[in-house]
Amino acid sequence: MIKKTTYLILVIILASCTGTKRLAEGELLYTGAEIHVESGEIIDESRIIAAAKQALRPEPNSSLLGMRPKLWLYQIAGENPKSKFKKWLKEKGEPPVLLRDVRKEAVSEIIDAQLFNIGIFNSRTTSKIVEKKKTAQLIYTADVHAPYKLNEYSINIRDNNIQKLLAENTQASQIKPGMAYQLDVLKNERIRIDALLKDRGYFYFNPDYLIFRIDTLASGGNTFNLQLSLKNDVPAEALKPFYIGQVSVDQHYTLQSSSIKDTTTYNQKSYISDLNGKPIRPSVLQRALFMNEHELYTRQNHQLTLNRLMSMGNFRFVQVHFTETDSNRLNADIRLTPLPLNTLRAEMDLVTKSNNYTGPRMNVSLLNRNTFGGSELLKLNLAGGFEAQLNRLNENLFSYSFNPQIELIFPRLLAPFRVPATNRLYTPQTRIVLSYNFMQRMDYFDLRNVQFNYGYKWRKDIKSDHELNPVSISNTELMNESQAFQDLLAANPILKKSYEEQFVAGMSYAYTYNEQTISKKPTQFYLNITAESAGNVFSAISSIGGVTPSNDNPATLLGSVYAQFVKIGIDSRMYQRFSDKHLLALRFIGGVAKAYGNSATLPYNKQFFSGGPSSIRAFPINSVGPGNYQQTNSSGFTQLGGDIKLELNAEYRFDIYSFLKGALFIDAGNVWLQPSNPSPTGSPFNISTCIDELAVGAGIGLRFDVSFFVLRFDLATPLRKPWLSQGNRWVVQEFNPFASDWRKENLMLNVAIGYPF
């Protein structure tokens, strides 16, 4: 009886949210429109419908599963709300979109105009109303012919130099005989020609000076001839190329500048700086300038100069002011408004982890933007934090950390040999990083880590990044180990060995391809490939000395056993955007590592782990695997990792309301040990059984996305537990959210900052 009453109340609530009950007598709620196409010729109907849909006005009220919550909010607020709450409801709601608001004749004309833009010059669109209860839908029917196709394309420019230049570059044109008429193609062609002329010195040229003339009579049938020419009122200066004149660079430019400035001449350029400021050396700025006296002006070099100067990280604004002189010259005044030389920043965070550790973390950083006068960036960071477990089982477990770091970035590649030039559009960097990390796990151990990296970062284009660290050294030392921690390691000798071998010296490389930089692309791909090796140089030196290192008799360096391994990882993603409010995100993570020579196992911080808020969200952080092993330790820092990792994630993201987003997701994955790994823990990787050992979880998410900050709540439950016996690993049938014991064992709430991927 209670269930039936609940369902009845739910049905009543859902019915009231449709928004039709509060309409006045005779009013019809507009629910949208459909496009139908009729033709006696062979046509691409989907393309025609897509073009016609761009003309539909207005948008109907937003709906979800037949409900219109925003319309309902607007209506319950009343006509003239008095209270702040009802005014807020009115503001957040949507007024009803009625049939009488639709100007169907005007929409029909706009549809015909849209079809004209894709080559259907003589269409006729009619409309029909379809009523249903208190709603109405419009059916627009377009009577069309096959699009007109290009018969002949000619260029007739009265300026001989431009005529010759365009004739030499026709291969790059999108306009080809036989193509259907498309207004967008003609617009893009004008933009292409403008860019071509700008790169040939035509500084004052504008795409609006070009005009296309269409002739459908001379060609006959459903074809047309197309001619490109110049308008009659094109100014004279737009038809002549310009050269660069004098170049000056003011690196302390402000609108209200009244300070005394110094001028230095370097490589035929004037460099101006504030006597009270710290200038960047002219030789350094020169590497970012691609405009030189007597050279032909090109927009490409203009943009290169702007991009390179901005990417240095020293300037708030960069602009180039051109002044025309006699003899077709442009004097270039490059104005640089600097950022503050030093910036101090402090951050305080409250960190919550899915292993029940929670606590504050603070980071203080100092940035100097011109350390040695060569646009170097010096970053000094000092971070520290405290975290403790909140559950009763481990309520006395806590830790604190102290993390100073110094990072120096040079805006060039520093190497003992000549490095081939990268893309001129982006500034390569050399990074030197030295960091120290001290962490104390109360009643367990103290950990001290020193890390040094020397490497390079460069970009091929806006989508591709490379990072190479030829020198990557870290050393981790455990101190003050408690008896409880020693007992944990004694129970797993392989885990103990992975903690011992913590001196890592090698090199790493990472490549990233990211199409998310192209915002309007409906399908975006992301790929990150990493490769790392360590210990090979020291092992080779030992072999030359007649000693062959092995994990039974490991070699040492400065008294520490060094790790020897190779590791490769891949993170690939696809983002399919269906609309501005709906997106499907897919991710595949794979990795394989192999310890050999001087090492029996990977160092602990180099192993693969699975589980957690950015992994398989139905399981605690780093708790899945290896293989069919069930981890029971709840301390949160002695979980077992693996040598091989496979993980797949799928997440459907959708807008709920304004900054509130929702998600449905499913995750699957695990980690395994190599068959050669001596650890007896879990099942080793086997290609024939690995799929049967995947952990699977699913759930729902809420995200508060305010563009610069995303707070994420993901509630997940296991669907498959790989440590159970075969045939019993799927646990979907046990789903029982009304039972407290089930919720305690199977519901995992992940609270995190940012999207999982």
Buried (B, 14 or more C-beta within 10 A) or exposed (E): EEEEEEEEEEEEEEEBBBBBEBBEEEBBBBBBBBBBBEBEEEBEBEEBBEBBBEBBEEEBBBBEEEBBBBBBBBBBBEEEBEEEEBBEBBEBBBEBBBBEEBEBEEBBEBBBBBBBBBBBBEBEBBBEEEEEEBBBBBEBBBBBBBBBBBBEBEBEBEBEBBBEBBEEEEEEBEBEEEBBBBEEBBEBBBEBBBBBBBBBBBBBBBBEBBEBEBEBEEBEEBBBBBBBBBEEEBEEEBBBBBBBBBBBBBBBBBEEEEEEBEEEEEEEBBBBBBEEBBBBBBEBBBBBBBBBBEEBBBBEBBBBBBBBBBBBBBBEEBEBEBEEEEEBBBBBBBBBBBBEEEEEEEEEEEBBBBBBBBBEBEBBBEBBBBBEEBBBBBBBBBBBBBBBBEEEEBEEBBBBBBBBBBBBBBBBBEEEEEBEEBBBBBBBBBBBBBBEBBBBBEBBBBBBBBBBBBBBBBBBEEBBBBBBBEEBBBBBEBEEBBEEBEEBBEEBBBBBBBBBBBBBBBBBBBBBBBBEEEEEEEEBBBBBBBBBBBBBBBBEEBEEEEEEBBBEEBBEBEEBBBBBBBBBBBBBBBBEBEEEEEBBBBBBBBBBBBBBBBBBBBBBEBBBBBBBBBBBBBBBBBBBBBBBBEBEBBBBBBBBBBBBBBBBBBBBBBBBEEEEBBBEBBBBBBBBBBEEBEBEBBBBBEEEBBEEBBBBBBBEBBBEBEEEEBEBBBBBBBBBBBBEEEEEBEBEEEEEEEEEEBEEEBBBEBBBEEBBB
